[in-house]
Structure formats: structure tokens, C-alpha cells
Amino acid sequence: MAASIPPELIEAIVEHVPDVASLKSCSLVSPIFRFPCQKRLHPSLHLEFVGPDSQRYRRTSEAVSRRLEESPHLASFITHLTLEIITPWNGPDDQSAFARRVFARLGHVKKTRIFGGRLGGAIWSSLWSSLPPDLESAVLDWLAHRGSTEPLQELLLANISLPEAALPVIFSAAASLVLHNCTLERMPASQQQATVQSAPQVRPVRAQARALRRFEAHSSWRVVELLCRPGQEHHWHVSALRSLALRIINDNTSLDTSLGMFADLCASSADTLTSLKLWIPIIDPRRRELLLQRFTAALPHVRAFSVILEALQSSDELDSSLWVLRRVMSPALLPCLTQITYIVYLRVEKRILPMNLNFHPAANAFPPFKADWLTSYDEFVCDHPTLTSFVWEAKFGQR
């Protein structure tokens, strides 16, 4: 009787099981519930690579390896993989063999996060090369294999100093790449050469069949700089982007550079870009002129443009982004632009009464916002020849 229940109905029943304990109990009710429940119980895997206290993490890696050997079907349920690198590495290399066995079974992962570790509550940039050579090679081999067979849907790297030799593998491993606070690792020439020799070789794929489609970068300009050098080995990775998202930093040392790189990346993918997302700072007159000089490539296929405002305290932020829309993202360069989305982050003061959602009477819940700030936007929308949609989206958070 139970065997005649359609699989779709079993899946629907399991989708409504509310918690882990109930899923474990449900998996024991009948064999037909086992795999659907296990699929929900094991969708992700978190591996930590750390030198101090290495015995603890070695046992964890060993346990995962043995579990997947005993129940190989569990690996097919894992779609999200997280790798945490904690440095400095002070322990022996006793995790590489187990890591390779685990990676060999992870053929269904869709999204992967690799980030610098947290130790004692602190977060810092971990050095990729601090990993033992065989463990470093194991990670790169797996990424290279995925890039050459079935690229990941998304690869996110955060708080990591990367050797330049590893970048071709990373750029080729996924359709979407997100960088948060990543930089290039400074290392002796001999060590850099050793990394180059050990890293898997990635060759440009003909007709961009495996090209990166979406690229997002936050405070990772040393890495982005390599992508902006025409004729260099890394440049071809961003020659067929469809979506580009960049956080432009408003400081005296990097604003000029980041504005130029933004223009260069757009020019590199001018024939394929369909959407842009920018964190736009207040741009002074000198830098406005610089941006106008650099941003000259037409983007004939861009239809959607998003603007992120994180600290809306005055009309200056709105005026600066409107200038970008009018002068840089003009109809002459973006002839098919149909939608503009403003994503505004509103920070709520922490002074909130403890047991309800009412704000303290003395607290200013949100920064002031004046209606006349938007007058020039009304004129812009009415006069734009191709725009059909202008969206304001609010994001709420505490500060």
C-alpha cells in the first residue's frame, strides 16, 4: 500500500516536516521516507581546516570521509559546501588525505563558500598558502574539476589572501563569483613559482563556453585589477559577463582606481552585459570628470540597473547617484535600459523597548527623509526615453 504512494506526494509530505528531530523520526517510519528525509537533513557540509587543535578537526574530516564511504548516497544530497580556513597553520598536515576522499564524492554541490576563519571571536584575512601544499592542492583540484565538468552555480570567497597562481582556477570554477574583502597574497618568488607549478592549469575555453557569467566584488580591488588588464591571462574570464556588481569605495586612496576599474570591466563585457548593480558613493567634481572620460563603451544589452544606498543621511547621496544615471548611464550608452531599482538600507536605532516593537519615544528610528529630495528624480523618470519601471526597495536593519 505504501509503495503505491507517488514520490511527489512523499516529497510534499516531507517538505512540511518542521524540524530536524521530526525529520529523523520520519525517516524511520518507512523506507519510502528515508531518502526524502535524508535529503533535507544533509543539504550542506561545513569543513574547517585549521592548524591549532588540529587533532579535533582531523577527527571531524575523518568522520565525514568514513560516513560518505559507508553511505555514498548522502553525498548526492549535499548542494552547499562551506570551507573555513583558519591561519596560522601550526599543526601537522593530517587532513589532506581525508579531504581528497570527501571532495571526490561531492559531485552535486551547487554553491560553495570559502572564507577566512574565526578564532576567539576575531575575523581576519587568512592566507591561502598557509595551508599545507597537499591540502591546498586538494581544494584547487576539486575546483578545477568542477570548472571543467559542471561549474558551480556560485562560488563565494571572503577574507582570504589569494596567490595569483590560484586565480585562473577560481575564475573558471563557477558561473557566479562573489569576492568579499579578498586580496592578493604577497609571497617570495620561489614560493609563488611553487604555487604556479602545483596549481591545476586552466586554459581559455573556446567561444566562452565556460565563461564567468556573474561577478560581484566588495573591497577586493587588487584581485579586480588583474581582470582589468587587456591582453593578460585573466582578462578573458570577464569578457562575457551578463551581470556585474561592484562596491565603489569612497576614500581618497582607492576611489579613482575603483571608478576606472568599473569602466574597464563594463567595456570588457560590453557585448554581453544585461544588468549592473553599484554601491555609489558621493563623487566629487574631479572624479566625475574622470568617470566621464573612462566610461565610454556602449552597453547595448543592459536592461536593469540597481543602485545600493547604505547610509542615506542627506540628499548628497541621491544627487550623486542621479548624476551617474543622467551622465554615465545615459540613453546614448544604455539604449535598452528599462528598469532602475534603488535598494535603500535603513538602519534602525537600537533603543527599542525590550518586549515589543514600539520604539523609544526619544529615539529617531530612521534618518530624516525629505520629499523634495526626489523632485529631480521625477523629472528624470518622465524624460527618460526607454525607462518603463523605477523601483524603490527598502531594507531594514539595526545599528
Backbone hydrogen bonds, N-H to C=O, Kabsch-Sander energy under -0.5 kcal/mol:
donor,donor_aa,acceptor,acceptor_aa,energy
4,S,1,M,-0.9
5,I,2,A,-1.6
9,L,6,P,-0.8
10,I,6,P,-1.7
11,E,7,P,-2.7
12,A,8,E,-1.9
13,I,9,L,-2.3
14,V,10,I,-2.5
15,E,11,E,-2.1
16,H,12,A,-0.7
16,H,13,I,-1.1
17,V,14,V,-1.8
23,L,19,D,-2.0
24,K,20,V,-2.4
25,S,21,A,-1.9
26,C,22,S,-2.7
27,S,23,L,-2.1
28,L,24,K,-0.5
28,L,25,S,-1.1
29,V,26,C,-1.4
30,S,26,C,-0.7
33,F,30,S,-1.7
34,R,30,S,-0.7
34,R,31,P,-0.7
35,F,31,P,-0.7
37,C,33,F,-2.0
38,Q,34,R,-2.7
39,K,35,F,-2.3
40,R,36,P,-1.2
41,L,37,C,-1.9
42,H,38,Q,-1.9
45,L,80,H,-2.2
47,L,45,L,-0.5
47,L,82,T,-3.0
49,F,84,E,-3.4
50,V,48,E,-0.6
51,G,86,I,-0.7
54,S,51,G,-1.2
56,R,53,D,-0.9
57,Y,53,D,-1.0
58,R,54,S,-2.7
59,R,55,Q,-2.3
60,T,56,R,-1.6
61,S,57,Y,-2.6
62,E,58,R,-2.7
63,A,59,R,-2.5
64,V,60,T,-2.3
65,S,61,S,-2.4
66,R,62,E,-2.5
67,R,63,A,-2.4
68,L,64,V,-2.3
69,E,65,S,-1.6
70,E,66,R,-2.3
71,S,67,R,-2.4
74,L,71,S,-1.9
75,A,72,P,-1.0
76,S,72,P,-0.5
76,S,73,H,-0.7
77,F,74,L,-1.4
78,I,74,L,-0.6
78,I,75,A,-0.9
79,T,43,P,-2.5
79,T,77,F,-0.7
80,H,43,P,-1.8
81,L,111,K,-2.5
82,T,45,L,-2.8
83,L,113,R,-3.2
84,E,47,L,-2.7
85,I,83,L,-0.5
85,I,115,F,-2.4
86,I,49,F,-2.7
86,I,84,E,-0.6
87,T,85,I,-0.5
90,N,88,P,-0.8
94,D,92,P,-1.6
99,A,95,Q,-2.5
100,R,96,S,-2.5
101,R,97,A,-1.6
102,V,98,F,-2.1
103,F,99,A,-2.9
104,A,100,R,-2.0
105,R,101,R,-0.5
105,R,102,V,-1.5
106,L,102,V,-0.6
106,L,103,F,-1.1
107,G,105,R,-1.7
110,K,79,T,-2.7
111,K,79,T,-2.4
112,T,154,E,-2.2
113,R,81,L,-2.6
114,I,156,L,-2.9
115,F,83,L,-2.2
116,G,158,A,-2.2
117,G,85,I,-2.7
119,L,122,A,-1.3
122,A,119,L,-1.2
124,W,117,G,-0.9
126,S,124,W,-0.6
126,S,159,N,-2.5
128,W,126,S,-0.6
128,W,161,S,-2.3
130,S,127,L,-1.4
131,L,128,W,-1.5
135,L,132,P,-0.5
136,E,132,P,-2.7
137,S,133,P,-2.5
138,A,134,D,-1.9
139,V,135,L,-1.9
140,L,136,E,-2.1
141,D,137,S,-2.8
142,W,138,A,-1.8
143,L,139,V,-2.2
144,A,140,L,-2.8
145,H,141,D,-2.4
146,R,142,W,-2.3
147,G,143,L,-2.4
148,S,144,A,-1.6
149,T,145,H,-1.1
152,L,173,A,-2.6
153,Q,110,K,-2.1
154,E,110,K,-1.7
155,L,176,S,-2.6
156,L,112,T,-2.7
157,L,178,V,-2.6
158,A,114,I,-2.0
159,N,180,H,-2.4
161,S,126,S,-3.1
162,L,160,I,-0.6
162,L,183,T,-3.1
166,A,163,P,-1.6
167,L,163,P,-0.6
167,L,164,E,-1.1
170,I,166,A,-1.9
171,F,167,L,-3.2
172,S,168,P,-1.2
173,A,169,V,-0.5
173,A,170,I,-0.9
175,A,152,L,-2.7
177,L,214,R,-2.6
178,V,155,L,-2.5
179,L,216,E,-2.5
180,H,157,L,-2.6
181,N,218,H,-2.7
183,T,160,I,-1.6
185,E,162,L,-2.8
187,M,185,E,-0.6
192,Q,188,P,-2.6
193,Q,189,A,-2.4
194,A,190,S,-1.8
195,T,191,Q,-2.1
196,V,192,Q,-2.3
197,Q,193,Q,-2.1
198,S,194,A,-1.6
199,A,195,T,-1.9
208,Q,205,V,-1.8
209,A,206,R,-1.2
211,A,208,Q,-1.6
212,L,237,H,-0.7
213,R,175,A,-2.1
214,R,175,A,-2.3
215,F,243,S,-2.1
216,E,177,L,-2.4
217,A,245,A,-2.0
218,H,179,L,-2.3
223,V,220,S,-0.7
224,V,220,S,-2.1
225,E,221,W,-2.4
226,L,222,R,-0.7
226,L,223,V,-0.8
227,L,223,V,-0.8
227,L,224,V,-0.8
228,C,224,V,-0.9
228,C,225,E,-0.8
229,R,226,L,-0.9
232,Q,229,R,-2.0
235,H,232,Q,-0.9
236,W,232,Q,-0.5
237,H,234,H,-1.4
238,V,235,H,-1.4
239,S,236,W,-1.3
241,L,238,V,-0.6
242,R,213,R,-3.4
243,S,213,R,-2.2
244,L,275,S,-1.6
245,A,215,F,-2.5
246,L,277,K,-2.1
247,R,217,A,-1.9
248,I,246,L,-0.8
248,I,279,W,-1.6
249,I,247,R,-0.6
251,D,249,I,-1.3
255,L,251,D,-1.8
258,S,254,S,-3.0
259,L,255,L,-2.4
260,G,256,D,-1.9
261,M,257,T,-2.4
262,F,258,S,-2.2
263,A,259,L,-1.9
264,D,260,G,-2.2
265,L,261,M,-2.8
266,C,262,F,-2.1
267,A,263,A,-2.1
268,S,264,D,-2.1
269,S,265,L,-1.4
270,A,267,A,-1.1
272,T,269,S,-1.7
273,L,269,S,-2.4
274,T,242,R,-3.0
275,S,242,R,-1.8
276,L,304,A,-2.0
277,K,244,L,-2.2
278,L,306,S,-2.4
279,W,246,L,-2.1
280,I,278,L,-0.8
280,I,308,I,-0.8
283,I,281,P,-0.6
284,D,282,I,-0.5
288,R,284,D,-2.0
289,E,285,P,-1.9
290,L,286,R,-1.7
291,L,287,R,-2.5
292,L,288,R,-2.2
293,Q,289,E,-1.8
294,R,290,L,-1.8
295,F,291,L,-3.0
296,T,294,R,-1.4
299,L,333,L,-3.4
301,H,270,A,-0.5
302,V,299,L,-1.1
303,R,274,T,-2.6
304,A,274,T,-1.6
305,F,339,Q,-2.1
306,S,276,L,-2.8
307,V,341,T,-2.9
308,I,278,L,-2.9
309,L,307,V,-0.5
309,L,343,I,-2.6
310,E,308,I,-0.5
312,L,345,Y,-0.5
313,Q,311,A,-1.4
317,E,314,S,-0.5
318,L,314,S,-0.5
319,D,315,S,-2.7
320,S,316,D,-2.5
321,S,317,E,-2.0
322,L,318,L,-2.3
323,W,319,D,-2.1
324,V,320,S,-1.7
325,L,321,S,-2.1
326,R,322,L,-2.5
327,R,323,W,-3.0
328,V,323,W,-0.7
328,V,324,V,-1.2
329,M,324,V,-3.1
330,S,328,V,-0.7
333,L,330,S,-1.2
334,L,330,S,-2.7
337,L,334,L,-1.2
338,T,303,R,-2.2
339,Q,303,R,-2.3
340,I,389,S,-2.0
341,T,305,F,-2.3
342,Y,391,V,-3.3
343,I,307,V,-3.1
343,I,341,T,-0.6
344,V,342,Y,-0.7
344,V,393,E,-2.7
345,Y,309,L,-3.0
345,Y,343,I,-0.5
346,L,344,V,-0.6
346,L,395,K,-3.6
347,R,345,Y,-0.6
348,V,346,L,-0.6
348,V,397,G,-4.4
349,E,365,A,-0.8
352,I,350,K,-2.4
353,L,358,N,-1.6
356,N,353,L,-0.8
360,H,351,R,-1.6
363,A,360,H,-2.0
365,A,363,A,-0.9
373,W,370,K,-1.6
374,L,371,A,-1.8
375,T,372,D,-1.1
378,D,374,L,-2.0
379,E,375,T,-1.6
380,F,376,S,-2.0
381,V,377,Y,-2.7
382,C,378,D,-2.1
383,D,379,E,-1.9
384,H,380,F,-1.3
388,T,338,T,-2.6
389,S,338,T,-1.8
391,V,340,I,-2.9
393,E,342,Y,-3.4
393,E,391,V,-0.5
395,K,344,V,-2.9
397,G,346,L,-2.1
399,R,348,V,-2.0
